[in-house]
């Protein structure tokens, strides 16, 4: 699986995750969690801006459209790609640090055994979900953080527009070590979507039971 396809999959599933929140889970607590994801996302952009010499002109998190506005990187092409893809690494690092230092390594982050096999990706996502125990507080911390994994980890469609020439090149590049990290992010977003669908189904059944009652 090429690096370009991995980035596209992360973006598509991240967009799906955000759409589920906006349409079916638009509650105050979810919006609050969204800003946690947005903070990690935009901070990741900002850090890479600094590292690649791109001057930051605007840094906005607590707004309807969080964003980082910056000038061009001093690293042609590669710098823009690193800035746009930064949330993948930044989001994974944030979740790793929370899991390691706050949750005591309660979770094993998903590892994809065969990165070219879609079934392996699905198995890794379900394997991560299998670690959740609703009677343990650590699981609830991870569930709440994952509710906005799409906003936290996934590049936005605007991010892709900024680097589409490089993205086309990446469609033809296979590099397993980097792809593995990208697929870890994809697995977390997919696990998040499963959690979202379960909550949406529960809300739907609860509303139907109230109507029937």
C-alpha positions in Angstrom: 0.0 0.0 0.0 1.5 3.3 -1.1 2.1 6.3 1.2 -0.3 8.3 -0.8 -3.1 5.8 -0.5 -2.5 5.6 3.3 -2.8 9.4 3.6 -6.0 9.4 1.5 -7.6 6.6 3.6 -6.8 8.5 6.8 -8.3 11.6 5.4 -11.5 9.9 4.1 -12.1 8.0 7.3 -11.3 11.0 9.4 -13.9 13.0 7.4 -16.4 10.2 7.9 -15.7 10.3 11.7 -16.2 14.1 11.8 -19.4 13.8 9.8 -20.9 11.3 12.2 -20.2 13.7 15.0 -21.7 16.7 13.3 -24.8 15.0 12.1 -25.7 12.5 14.8 -23.6 13.3 17.9 -23.8 17.0 18.0 -23.8 17.3 21.8 -22.0 19.8 24.0 -19.5 17.2 25.4 -18.7 16.0 21.9 -18.0 19.6 20.7 -15.7 20.1 23.7 -13.8 16.9 22.8 -13.6 18.2 19.2 -11.6 21.2 20.4 -9.2 18.8 22.2 -8.7 17.1 18.9 -8.5 20.4 17.0 -5.8 21.7 19.5 -3.6 18.6 18.9 -4.2 18.9 15.1 -3.4 22.6 14.8 -0.5 22.4 17.2 1.0 19.7 15.1 0.8 22.0 12.0 2.3 24.8 14.0 5.2 22.8 15.3 6.1 21.6 11.7 5.8 25.2 10.5 8.4 26.2 13.0 10.7 23.3 12.2 10.5 23.9 8.4 10.8 27.7 8.6 7.2 28.6 7.6 6.2 31.8 9.4 2.9 31.4 11.2 0.4 34.2 10.6 -2.6 32.9 12.4 -3.2 30.1 14.9 -6.9 29.5 15.7 -8.3 26.6 17.6 -11.5 27.7 19.5 -13.5 28.7 16.4 -15.9 27.1 14.0 -13.1 26.5 11.6 -9.8 25.9 13.5 -6.8 26.6 11.3 -3.2 27.6 11.0 -2.3 30.2 8.4 1.3 30.2 7.4 3.7 31.4 4.7 5.6 29.0 2.5 8.1 26.6 4.1 11.8 27.2 3.5 11.9 23.5 2.4 10.3 23.4 -1.1 7.6 20.8 -1.6 8.8 18.5 1.3 8.2 21.2 3.9 4.6 21.7 2.8 4.0 18.0 2.8 5.4 17.7 6.3 3.2 20.5 7.6 0.1 19.1 6.0 0.7 15.5 7.3 1.8 16.7 10.7 -1.5 15.8 12.5 -0.9 12.1 11.8 2.4 12.1 13.7 1.2 14.7 16.3 -2.1 12.8 17.0 -0.3 9.5 17.4 2.3 11.1 19.7 -0.4 12.7 21.9 -2.3 9.4 22.3 1.0 7.5 23.0 1.9 10.0 25.7 -1.5 9.9 27.3 -1.5 6.1 27.2 2.1 5.9 28.6 2.2 8.5 31.3 -1.5 8.9 32.3 -3.0 5.5 31.6 0.1 3.5 32.6 0.3 1.7 29.2 -3.1 0.3 29.7 -3.6 0.0 25.9 -1.4 -1.5 23.2 -1.8 0.8 20.2 -2.8 -1.1 17.1 0.0 -2.7 15.1 -0.7 -3.8 11.5 1.1 -7.1 10.9 0.7 -7.1 7.1 0.4 -3.4 6.0 -0.6 -4.4 2.5 -3.6 -6.5 3.7 -6.9 -4.7 4.3 -8.1 -7.6 6.6 -5.0 -7.0 8.8 -6.0 -3.4 9.2 -9.5 -4.3 10.2 -8.2 -7.0 12.6 -5.9 -4.4 14.2 -8.8 -2.0 14.7 -11.0 -4.6 16.3 -8.1 -5.9 18.4 -7.7 -2.4 19.8 -11.4 -2.2 20.6 -11.2 -5.6 22.4 -8.9 -4.0 25.0 -11.7 -1.7 26.1 -13.3 -2.6 29.5 -16.1 -0.2 30.3 -15.6 -0.9 34.0 -12.1 0.6 33.9 -11.7 4.4 34.0 -8.7 4.1 31.6 -11.1 2.8 28.9 -13.4 5.8 29.3 -10.5 8.2 28.9 -9.5 6.6 25.7 -13.1 6.4 24.4 -13.5 10.2 25.0 -10.2 11.0 23.3 -11.1 8.7 20.3 -14.4 10.4 19.8 -12.6 13.0 17.8 -9.7 10.9 16.4 -10.8 12.1 13.0 -10.2 15.7 13.9 -7.1 15.0 15.8 -5.2 12.6 13.5 -6.6 13.1 10.1 -5.4 15.7 7.6 -8.2 17.9 6.4 -9.3 18.1 2.8 -7.6 21.6 2.7 -4.4 20.0 3.9 -4.5 17.7 0.9 -5.3 20.5 -1.5 -2.1 22.3 -0.3 0.1 19.4 -1.3 -1.7 17.6 -4.1 1.3 17.4 -6.4 3.4 15.7 -3.8 0.4 13.4 -2.9 0.3 12.2 -6.5 4.0 11.3 -6.3 3.4 9.5 -3.0 0.8 7.3 -4.7 3.8 5.5 -6.3 6.0 5.3 -3.2 5.9 2.3 -0.9 7.8 2.5 2.3 6.6 0.1 5.0 8.1 1.8 8.2 6.2 5.1 7.5 3.1 3.4 6.2 2.9 1.4 9.4 2.6 4.6 11.5 0.0 5.9 9.0 -2.0 2.6 9.3 -1.9 2.9 13.1 -3.6 6.2 12.8 -6.1 4.7 10.4 -6.9 1.9 12.8 -7.6 4.3 15.6 -9.9 6.3 13.4 -11.7 3.1 12.3 -12.0 2.0 16.0 -13.5 5.5 16.7 -16.1 5.1 14.0 -17.2 1.7 15.5 -17.6 3.4 18.8 -19.6 6.3 17.2 -21.9 3.8 15.4 -22.6 1.9 18.6 -23.5 5.2 20.4 -25.7 6.3 17.5 -27.5 3.0 17.5 -28.0 3.2 21.3 -29.4 6.7 21.0 -31.7 5.6 18.2 -33.1 2.6 20.1 -33.5 4.8 23.2 -35.5 7.4 21.3 -37.7 4.6 19.7 -38.4 3.1 23.1 -39.5 6.5 24.5 -41.8 7.0 21.5 -43.2 3.5 21.9 -43.7 4.0 25.6 
